[in-house]
């Protein structure tokens, strides 16, 4: 195996192991020894790729954005894009341990030695940008402030996924996200345009 490919595989193995440990134990509960044991690599191999537990955590926090690019509104960014993005995140939390770990690390970021709100701000910016497009097309009520809606949606999703984790280990998270949109859409979309949007996400309409 070429040296570069071997290094990339080792790095991926370490990240997968760290994700499992952070997902189950959180940042404070996790130790480098636990991650080394899970990864089955030497301490030297770990430190070749990551200088500290904090660096590993920050790398995993960035994993939540791996679900991009989201589905477009029939080729145009806008409100359905945001709906589909929340459903993509819900599926990611169910299926991808790196995304689960990244979300737990963000929620527990106060335990970092170098906490950062960047991930929350990035999601808010993405939502606001899509909602701006939607409002320009008349899909969002003109009197509403898209930044306020974006802040609410990110906060609401965060609360939904925590409740779903506690109550059903996130088994019902897609249903909870769809329910959120059934309440939100009539409040932000002009009635004549409401039928354009799918609270369950457009992926739910794809056969197979």
N, C-alpha and C positions, 0 to 999 in steps of 0.2 A: 504494500500500500504506500503511495507517495506520502512524503512527510507532511505536506500541507493538509492533505485529506485526513490523515491520522490525527493531526492537531485539531481539525475542525470537528471530528467525531468525538474526541476527548472533551472539547469545549461543550458540545451539545449534551454529552453524557453528564457533565458536571451541572449544567443548567437544569436538566431534567431532574437530577437528584436534589438539587437545591429547591426546585419548585415543590417536589413532594414533601420535603422537610418543612419548608416555610408554610405550605398549605395546611399541614397537620399540626404544626407547633407554633406558628407565628415567628416573628423576627426575634423576639427576646428568647423564646424557648428553643430556638434552633441553635445548634453549635456547628462549627466547622468539622468537628469530629463526626457528628451525625451525617453531615453531607458527604464527607469522605467515605464513610461506611456504605452509604446508599449508592454512591457513584462507583465504588470499587477502584479508585485511583489513588495514586500516591499524593502526599502533601505537596511535593515538588510540582507535580502536574497541575494541581489546583492553583498554586501560587503563580505558575507560569501564565495562566489565563486570567486570574482574578486576584487582586492584591488583598482583599478583605471580604468579610461577610457583607459589609455595606455595599461594596461594589457589585457583588452578586445580586443583592436585593434590588439595587437601582437598575441593573440590566434586566431583571425580570419585570420590574414595573413597566418598562418600555414594551414588554411583550403584549400588553393589552391592546396596543395599537396595530398588532399584526392582523387583526380581522379586517382592516381596510384593504381595498376600497369598498365602501358599502354599495348596495344596489341603488341605482338612480331612479328618479321618477320618470319612467319612459324615456330615458336618455337625458333628462334634465334634473339637476340637483334641486332638492327642495324638501318638502315636508315628509313625503314617503321615504326619502333617503334617511331621515332621522328615525322614522319608525323602524325601517329595516335594520338600521345600525343598532338600535336597542335590542332587537331580536337576535342579531348576530352576536352581540355580547352575551345575551342570555344563553345561546347555544354554546358559546365558548366557555362560559362558566360551568356548563354541564359536562363538556367533553374534553376540555384542555386544561391540564393541571398547571401549566405555566400561567394561563390567564387567571385561574383561581388563585394561585399564589400571588400574582401581581396585584389583584384586587385586595386580597387580605393585607398585603404589605402597604398599599395606599391607605386603607382604612386605619391601619395601625402605625402610620408613618410617624406619629409622635414618639415612637420608640427608637427611631433612627437617630444617629448622632448628627445627621445632616438632613433633616426632613425638608420636603419640597412640595408645594401645592401644584406643581407644574402639570401633573396628569389630569387633575380636576379642571384646571384652567384650560387645558388643551381640549378636553371633551366639550366644555362650555363654548369655546371658540368655534369648534366644528359645528355644533348644533346651531349656534347663532348665525353662522355663515349660511347654512342651508335654509334656515328660517327666513333670513333676509331675502334669499332668492324666491322663496315661497310667497312672501309678502308682496314682493314686486309683481308677482303674477296674479295677485288677488286671492291666494289660497289661505292667507292669514289675515284676520281682521286688521284693518289699517290703524285702528286706535291702540293696538297692543304694542308693547315694547319687546322685540325679539330677544334681547339680552335677558330680560326677566323670565321669559318662557324657557330659555335655554338653561338658566340657573335652576329653575324649578324642575325641569325634566331630569337633569343630572342628579339632583338631590333625591327626587322621587325614585329614580331607578336604583340608586344606592340603598335606599330604605327597603325597596321591594326585594332586592336580592338578599339582603340580610335576613329579612323576615322569612323568605323562602328557604334559605339555608337552615335556619333554626327549626322551622316547622316541617319541612319535607326533604331536606338535603338537596334543595333546588330542583326537585322533580317537577314542581308546578310553576317554575319561574316563567316559562313562555306564556302560560295562561295568565299569570299575574301581570306581565308586561302588556299583553293584549287588553286586559281589563283596564289598565291605566290609560291606554289610548282611547278606549271607548268612553271614558269620562272626560279626557282632555280634549279630544277632537271637537266635540260640539261647542266647547268653550272658546276655541281659538279660530275655528274655520267658519266662514260664512255659510249659512245653511244650503245655499244653492250649489256649493262645491263639496259638500260633505261626502257625497257618494264616490268621489274620486279616490278616497283613501281607504286602505285596508289595515285595520288595527292589528290583525294577526301577522302582518308582514307579507310581502309579496312572495317570499320563499314558500309560505304555507299554501300558495295557490299553484305551485309547480308540481305536476304529476311525478310520482315516484320519489 
